[in-house]
Structure formats: structure tokens, C-alpha cells
Amino acid sequence: MSAVHDPRTGEVVGHIPLLTSHDVPEIAHRATAALPGWSAVPVDTRCAILTELARLIAARPAHLGTRFALETGKTLAQAEAELDRAAETFGWTAAAATEATAGRTISGGDGLQRQVLVDPVGPVLAILASNFPAVILARKLAPALAMGCTVVVKAPETTPSVVREIADLATKAGLPADVVQVVFTDPVGSAALVARPEFPLVSFTGSHHTGQLVAAGAAGHLADCVLELGGHAPAILLEDADLATAVPALVASKFSSAGQSCAAPSRFLVHERIHAEFVERFRESVPALDCHLDGTMGPLHTEARRDEVHALVRDAVERGATVVTGGRVPPGAGWYYPATVLTEVPAESRVLHEEPFGPIAPILSFTDEDQAVATANGTPFGLGAFVFGDQARATALAERLNAGRVSVNCATGADPMSPLSGRGLSGYGYEGGLEGLAAFGRLKVIQQPL
């Protein structure tokens, strides 16, 4: 059994049984046995089930958002917004799947006709992170089901309710038994799942350290992987950036879910002419800690995460950084950490090289664009980035950044209709868009005389 905690109090609010490695072969067998029946279901019928699932999530019972916020530490508004995004993802995928599965016919000059078919890749293992479990589930489960795959979902033990309830809603929407199986397990059980040859594709979201282990484990049977790993997103503000637009957008993106997002801005590179004004505006705009579900920023998800965030701040301060606001563990129960703004951060500070995954905003200054680009590209991560300034200049600079997604004069999250992929230690493979659907398919060519 694994304990489930309320991050606002640190108290245990439930327990979840864990799958053992001895149970893994049966789980893999059931996923394999369910594949022929599900893949034979017409794509229109599969998509109708996804559309109904999207409707059920959108019309969810009130307790789902409340429980989701309780287990994650999110505010209620953030939890509800994530559930809405999950519903949107299922709905968009249902609408796009017909195009992704269509295949095509090729006629050459050699007297042969070639039909390109799209088959499901097979049973899929989907491993979720705890920071956005509803959206991450939707971004893996929706395309897998649409393409005709069965799915074993290794859900996070610390946030079990939302994944189980969405799986229950999928059953209500018409999904047959064993097409989706939700399991909870420890690292030994996870490794056993990854190593099973029944899974030709492993889709994983989490840290780059664990992602490397997943890739190594899947390599034993040459399984493909889609790895959405950590990030260290730079936010570059040129001297002509509109701070009235940039500051609220970046604050919202940075501190949503207490900064526990791999795509959130985590290094702020500000032109020296506007650096002081940006720091002051940013400081005045950061959210306050709030123990209520309807507050502005909740706690970190685990005590270990809170302690690691504070260690990064201490390291930067010991090297000479200045704390503009925050930087102290508040007294009382729960795993809270305040929105923390740092300036004069030495280049060797850990927070500039390790994914902070928390409410820390180190703000640096630069004098020219080449310097900003070099600093932005100076980590092994390449998931997201942000640029604010004159639209043409900012867009030209965005093309020079080593990142899978660059937001220019905006700071919105990932959407279901466009592909997202990391570079370097941020992973590989695509989620979202037609490219994300294609990851769950395999092409077959049937050729015959005309």
C-alpha cells in the first residue's frame, strides 16, 4: 500500500494498493488479448466513444475537481482548468483521428498500386507524471485509443483519484473491458512493465533521469518511446517588450501549480535597459501562498520537492544571489514554498542548470541578443522558451532557440492540435497534433498489380 497525502497539511488522506512485479505478466497479457477486438472497432465508433468521454469529463461531478485539488495541492481553479483541457484533448483527438488513420494509395509507373495502411502500434504502456495527471493522461490515452491501441496506464500513486475517475468515465462512455487498465506500482513494478515485450511503445512523462531509465529498459525489446521530460525554459525580454503584457503572462505561467511544470519559464533573461523595471513589476505581481482551495497558489506536491526547491535557493544565495522576495520555508503544516524571485544569480548556481520545478524565478540581465541566445541555449534541455518584444524581432530570435516550442508575446500551455517535442534531455517523440496521433500507428504497404 502507498499513502496518499494532502500537500496542504501533510496528512495521510488515503492509501492505494500497488501492483507487484509478479502481477505484471497478467496485465500485459490482458492488454494483448483485448487488442484484436478494439482495433477491429471502426475508427468512427472509437471516436464516438472519445467524444462521449470528453462530454462526461466536461460535465463532471463537482467532487472530481475538489478531490483533484486536494491530492495535488493545486488551487480548485487550476484543477478545474486542467480537467477542461483534458476534455478538450479527448474531443479534438476524436475529430482528428479519421485523417490520421486514413492511409493513402500510390500508383507508380511500374504497373503496381501501393496501398498505405495505418495499423495500431499495439498495446501501449503510458506512464504519467503527478504534476498534470489529467492532461498528461488525455495526451497519451486519447491518441492511443483513437488509433486502435489498448493501453496500460501506470498512474502516479500520489494523485490516484483523477486517473481512476477518468477511466471510470471511459467505461461509461462505452469503452470495452481491458482496453484501458490503470495500475499503480513502485519502481520495481514500473521497470517490469517497461521491459515487457508486449509493449512496442512506451509513452512516458517525467524527469529526464527516469526517462533515461525508461529508454534503456525499453531498448531490450526495441520498443519505441515517446519521452516528454524535464525543461528549463528561458524567457527572453527584449528592450522593447511590452511589460504590461509580458509580466502578467509570465507570472501566470511561472507560478501555476506552484511552478511544477516542465514547460514553465524558469530562467528570465531581461535586457539591461528594462531589467530594474521588470524585476519590480514581477515582484509586485507574484501570487501569495494560500491554504484554501480557492486561493492563488497552493503548496508543492511533496515534502521532498519543497526541500529540493529550498536547497536550490540556498545554493544560489550562498554563491551571491539576492532574494527579492520569498526564499524561506514558511512555518506551519503543509509543503508550502513562497513565490521566490532571485537577481544577481551567479552563472554557476544550480538553479540555472537544473530544472527547478518549483516557484523560483531567477532574473538575469543581458546586453545584446547574441548573449541572450547563448545563455538560453546553454543548458542540455530544449522543451519550451518564451520571447517578448517587437513581433518581427522576437520571431526571428525564436528561430534561433533550441526548443520544441517557442511562445512569442504569449505564455500559454500546450494545446491538443499542435505537436510538442523536446530536444536534448527534454526527450523525443511527439505529443499533440497529427504527429502525436501518428506516434501510436504503424504503416503497412500492400502492393499489387494494377
C-alpha positions in Angstrom: 0.0 0.0 0.0 1.1 3.5 -0.8 0.0 6.5 1.3 -1.8 9.5 -0.4 -1.2 12.8 1.3 -2.9 16.2 1.4 0.0 18.6 0.5 -1.8 21.4 2.4 -1.5 19.6 5.7 1.0 16.7 5.1 -1.7 14.4 6.5 -2.5 11.0 5.0 -5.9 11.1 3.3 -5.9 7.6 1.8 -4.0 4.5 0.6 -3.6 2.9 -2.8 -2.7 -0.8 -3.4 0.4 -1.3 -5.5 0.9 -3.8 -8.4 3.8 -6.1 -7.8 6.2 -7.3 -10.4 4.6 -10.7 -10.2 1.3 -9.2 -11.4 2.8 -7.6 -14.5 2.7 -10.6 -16.9 -1.1 -10.9 -16.4 -1.6 -7.1 -17.0 0.4 -7.3 -20.2 -1.5 -10.4 -21.3 -4.9 -8.8 -20.8 -3.8 -5.7 -22.9 -2.6 -8.0 -25.7 -5.8 -10.1 -25.6 -8.0 -7.0 -25.8 -6.1 -5.6 -28.8 -7.7 -7.5 -31.7 -11.3 -6.7 -30.7 -10.6 -3.0 -30.1 -8.5 -2.4 -33.2 -11.3 -4.0 -35.2 -13.8 -1.4 -34.0 -14.3 1.1 -36.8 -12.5 4.4 -36.2 -15.8 6.3 -36.3 -17.1 4.2 -33.4 -13.8 4.6 -31.4 -14.0 8.4 -31.9 -17.7 8.5 -30.8 -16.6 6.9 -27.5 -13.8 9.5 -27.1 -16.4 12.3 -27.9 -18.7 11.0 -25.2 -15.8 10.7 -22.8 -15.0 14.4 -23.5 -18.6 15.3 -22.8 -18.6 13.3 -19.5 -15.4 15.0 -18.3 -16.8 18.4 -19.2 -20.0 17.6 -17.3 -18.1 16.0 -14.4 -19.4 15.8 -10.8 -18.2 18.6 -8.5 -16.3 16.2 -6.3 -13.8 15.3 -9.0 -12.2 18.8 -9.2 -12.2 19.1 -5.4 -10.5 15.8 -4.9 -8.1 16.5 -7.7 -7.1 19.8 -6.0 -6.8 18.1 -2.6 -4.4 15.4 -3.8 -2.2 17.6 -6.0 -2.1 20.9 -4.0 -3.4 22.8 -7.0 -6.0 25.5 -6.4 -9.5 24.5 -7.3 -9.5 26.8 -10.3 -6.3 25.2 -11.6 -7.7 21.7 -11.1 -10.9 22.5 -12.9 -9.0 24.2 -15.7 -6.9 21.1 -16.2 -9.9 18.9 -16.4 -11.4 21.2 -19.0 -8.1 20.9 -21.0 -8.3 17.1 -20.7 -11.9 17.2 -22.1 -10.7 19.4 -24.9 -7.9 17.0 -25.7 -10.2 14.0 -26.0 -12.6 16.0 -28.1 -10.0 17.3 -30.5 -8.4 13.9 -30.9 -11.8 12.3 -31.8 -12.3 14.9 -34.5 -8.8 14.5 -36.0 -8.4 10.7 -35.8 -10.1 10.0 -39.2 -7.4 11.9 -41.0 -4.6 10.3 -39.0 -5.9 6.8 -39.8 -6.8 7.3 -43.4 -3.7 6.0 -45.2 -3.3 6.6 -49.0 -2.9 4.9 -52.3 0.2 5.3 -54.5 0.3 4.4 -58.2 3.7 4.4 -59.9 4.9 3.9 -63.4 5.8 0.3 -62.7 2.4 -1.2 -63.1 1.9 -1.6 -59.3 -0.6 0.0 -57.0 0.5 0.5 -53.4 -1.9 1.0 -50.5 -0.5 2.5 -47.4 -2.4 1.4 -44.3 -2.2 2.7 -40.7 -2.3 -0.1 -38.1 -2.3 0.5 -34.3 1.2 0.1 -32.9 -0.1 -2.5 -30.4 -0.6 -2.4 -26.6 0.9 0.8 -25.2 2.4 1.5 -21.8 1.6 5.1 -20.7 3.5 6.3 -17.6 2.2 9.5 -16.1 3.7 12.3 -14.0 2.0 13.7 -10.9 2.1 17.4 -11.8 -0.7 17.4 -14.6 -2.1 13.9 -14.4 -5.4 14.6 -16.1 -3.9 16.4 -19.1 -1.0 14.0 -19.4 -3.4 11.1 -19.4 -5.5 12.7 -22.1 -2.5 13.4 -24.3 -1.5 9.7 -24.2 -4.8 7.9 -23.9 -6.8 9.8 -26.5 -4.5 9.2 -29.5 -3.7 5.7 -28.4 -7.4 4.7 -28.3 -8.2 6.6 -31.4 -5.6 4.7 -33.3 -6.9 1.4 -32.0 -4.3 0.6 -29.3 -5.0 -0.9 -25.9 -3.4 1.0 -23.0 -1.9 0.1 -19.6 -1.7 3.4 -17.7 0.9 3.5 -14.9 -0.7 6.3 -12.9 1.0 8.4 -10.1 0.5 6.9 -6.7 0.3 10.3 -5.1 -2.6 11.5 -7.2 -4.7 8.4 -7.9 -8.3 9.7 -7.9 -8.4 11.7 -11.1 -6.9 9.0 -13.3 -9.2 6.3 -11.9 -12.3 8.5 -12.3 -11.5 9.4 -15.9 -11.0 5.6 -16.5 -14.4 5.0 -15.0 -15.9 7.7 -17.2 -14.3 6.0 -20.2 -16.2 2.8 -19.3 -19.4 4.8 -19.0 -18.7 6.2 -22.5 -18.7 2.7 -23.9 -15.0 1.6 -23.7 -14.8 -2.3 -23.6 -13.2 -4.1 -20.7 -9.4 -4.3 -20.6 -8.9 -1.8 -23.4 -7.6 0.5 -20.6 -6.1 -0.8 -17.4 -5.0 1.6 -14.7 -2.3 0.4 -12.4 -0.2 1.8 -9.5 3.2 0.4 -8.7 6.7 1.0 -7.3 9.9 1.5 -9.3 10.5 -2.3 -9.5 7.0 -2.8 -10.9 7.4 0.1 -13.3 10.7 -1.4 -14.6 9.0 -4.8 -15.1 6.2 -3.2 -17.1 8.7 -1.3 -19.4 10.6 -4.5 -20.0 7.6 -6.5 -21.2 7.8 -7.3 -24.9 4.1 -6.9 -25.3 4.5 -3.2 -25.3 6.0 -2.0 -28.5 5.6 1.7 -27.4 6.2 3.3 -24.1 5.0 6.9 -23.6 6.5 8.5 -20.6 6.3 11.9 -18.9 8.6 12.7 -16.0 12.1 13.6 -15.1 15.0 13.2 -17.5 16.7 10.8 -15.1 13.8 8.4 -15.0 13.3 8.9 -18.8 16.8 7.6 -19.4 15.9 4.5 -17.3 12.7 4.0 -19.3 14.5 4.3 -22.6 17.2 1.8 -21.5 14.5 -0.6 -20.3 12.5 -0.4 -23.5 15.6 -0.9 -25.6 15.8 -4.5 -24.5 13.0 -5.4 -26.9 13.5 -2.4 -29.3 10.3 -0.7 -28.2 9.8 2.9 -29.4 9.5 5.6 -26.8 7.8 9.0 -26.6 9.6 10.8 -23.8 8.3 14.2 -22.6 10.9 15.0 -20.0 12.1 18.0 -18.0 12.7 21.5 -19.2 14.5 24.7 -18.2 12.6 27.2 -20.3 14.2 30.6 -20.9 12.0 33.7 -21.1 13.8 36.5 -23.1 12.5 40.0 -22.8 13.9 42.4 -25.4 14.3 46.1 -24.6 11.0 46.9 -26.5 9.0 44.3 -24.7 5.5 45.4 -23.5 5.9 44.7 -19.8 2.2 45.4 -19.2 1.6 42.2 -21.3 4.7 40.2 -20.5 4.7 40.4 -16.7 1.2 39.0 -16.0 1.5 36.4 -18.7 4.9 35.1 -17.4 3.8 35.3 -13.7 0.7 33.2 -14.5 2.7 30.7 -16.5 5.6 30.5 -13.9 3.6 30.1 -10.8 0.6 28.0 -11.9 0.6 24.7 -10.0 3.3 26.3 -7.7 5.8 26.2 -10.6 5.7 22.5 -11.0 5.6 22.5 -14.8 8.4 21.4 -17.1 7.2 23.9 -19.7 7.0 26.9 -17.4 9.5 29.7 -17.7 12.4 29.1 -15.3 15.1 31.5 -16.4 14.3 35.1 -17.1 16.7 36.9 -19.4 15.9 40.6 -19.4 17.6 43.4 -21.4 19.6 45.6 -19.2 17.5 48.7 -20.1 14.3 47.3 -18.7 15.8 44.9 -16.1 15.1 47.0 -13.0 11.5 47.8 -14.1 10.8 44.2 -14.9 12.1 43.0 -11.5 9.9 45.4 -9.7 6.8 44.7 -11.7 7.4 41.0 -11.4 7.9 41.2 -7.7 4.6 43.1 -7.2 2.7 40.5 -9.3 3.8 37.2 -7.8 1.0 35.2 -6.1 0.7 34.8 -2.3 0.6 31.5 -0.6 -2.9 30.4 0.3 -4.1 27.4 2.2 -7.6 27.5 0.8 -8.7 25.5 -2.3 -9.9 28.7 -3.9 -6.6 30.6 -3.2 -4.0 31.9 -5.5 -1.1 29.4 -5.1 -1.0 26.2 -3.2 1.8 24.0 -1.8 4.3 21.9 -3.6 3.2 18.3 -4.2 5.6 16.6 -1.9 7.8 17.4 1.0 10.8 16.2 -0.9 10.0 18.7 -3.7 9.7 21.5 -1.3 13.0 20.7 0.3 14.8 20.5 -3.1 13.4 23.8 -4.1 14.7 25.4 -1.0 18.1 23.8 -1.5 18.3 25.4 -4.9 17.5 28.8 -3.4 20.1 28.3 -0.6 22.7 27.3 -3.1 22.1 30.5 -5.2 22.2 32.7 -2.2 25.4 31.2 -0.8 27.0 31.9 -4.2 25.9 35.6 -4.1 22.4 35.8 -5.4 19.9 38.4 -4.0 16.5 37.3 -2.8 14.0 39.9 -3.9 11.0 38.1 -2.4 10.3 34.7 -0.9 13.2 32.3 -0.3 12.1 31.0 3.2 10.2 27.9 4.2 7.1 29.2 5.9 6.1 27.9 9.4 3.2 25.6 9.9 1.8 22.5 8.3 1.9 21.6 4.7 4.5 21.7 1.9 4.3 25.3 1.1 7.0 27.5 -0.5 6.6 31.1 -1.4 7.0 32.6 -4.9 10.7 33.4 -4.9 12.4 36.0 -7.1 16.2 36.0 -7.4 18.6 38.5 -9.0 22.3 38.7 -9.4 22.4 34.9 -9.7 25.9 33.6 -10.4 26.3 31.6 -13.5 27.4 28.5 -11.6 24.3 28.4 -9.4 22.5 25.1 -9.6 19.1 26.8 -10.3 20.4 28.0 -13.7 21.4 24.4 -14.7 19.0 22.1 -13.0 15.2 22.1 -13.6 13.8 24.0 -10.6 10.3 22.5 -10.8 9.0 25.0 -8.3 8.2 28.6 -7.7 11.7 30.1 -8.3 12.2 32.9 -10.8 15.9 33.8 -11.4 16.1 37.0 -13.3 19.3 37.8 -15.3 20.2 40.7 -17.5 21.8 40.8 -21.0 23.1 43.5 -23.3 22.7 42.0 -26.8 20.7 39.3 -28.5 23.6 37.0 -29.2 24.3 36.9 -25.4 20.7 36.1 -24.7 20.6 33.3 -27.2 23.8 31.8 -26.0 22.5 31.8 -22.4 19.1 30.5 -23.4 20.7 27.6 -25.3 23.2 27.0 -22.6 21.5 24.0 -20.9 21.0 20.4 -22.1 17.2 21.0 -22.0 15.1 22.1 -25.0 11.4 21.8 -24.3 10.0 25.4 -24.3 11.0 29.0 -24.5 9.4 32.5 -24.5 10.3 35.7 -26.2 8.7 39.1 -25.7 9.4 42.2 -27.8 8.8 43.6 -31.3 6.9 40.8 -33.1 9.3 40.6 -36.1 12.5 40.7 -33.9 11.1 38.3 -31.4 10.1 35.8 -34.0 13.5 36.0 -35.7 15.1 35.4 -32.3 12.7 32.5 -31.6 14.0 30.7 -34.7 17.5 30.7 -33.1 16.4 29.0 -29.8 16.9 25.3 -29.3 13.4 24.4 -28.1 10.5 22.3 -29.3 8.0 25.1 -28.7 8.7 28.9 -28.5 5.9 31.3 -27.4 6.3 34.8 -28.8 4.5 37.6 -26.9 2.3 35.0 -25.1 2.7 32.3 -22.5 0.0 29.7 -23.0 0.4 26.0 -22.3 0.4 23.1 -24.7 -2.7 22.7 -26.9 -4.1 19.5 -28.4 -3.8 20.5 -32.0 -0.1 21.2 -32.4 2.8 18.8 -31.8 5.2 19.2 -28.8 8.5 17.5 -28.5 11.6 18.1 -26.5 15.3 18.3 -27.6 18.3 17.0 -25.7 17.5 15.9 -22.2 13.9 17.1 -22.7 13.1 13.9 -24.6 12.0 12.9 -28.1 8.9 11.9 -29.9 5.7 13.9 -30.3 2.6 14.5 -28.3 -0.3 16.6 -29.7 -1.4 17.3 -33.2 -1.5 14.8 -36.0 2.1 13.9 -35.3 1.1 12.8 -31.8 -1.6 10.6 -33.2 0.9 9.1 -35.7 3.2 8.0 -32.8 0.6 5.3 -32.0 0.4 4.0 -35.5 2.5 1.8 -37.8 2.4 1.9 -41.6 1.9 -1.2 -43.7 2.2 -1.1 -47.5 0.2 -3.6 -49.6 1.4 -3.6 -53.2 -0.3 -5.4 -56.1 -0.6 -5.2 -59.9 -2.9 -2.5 -61.3 
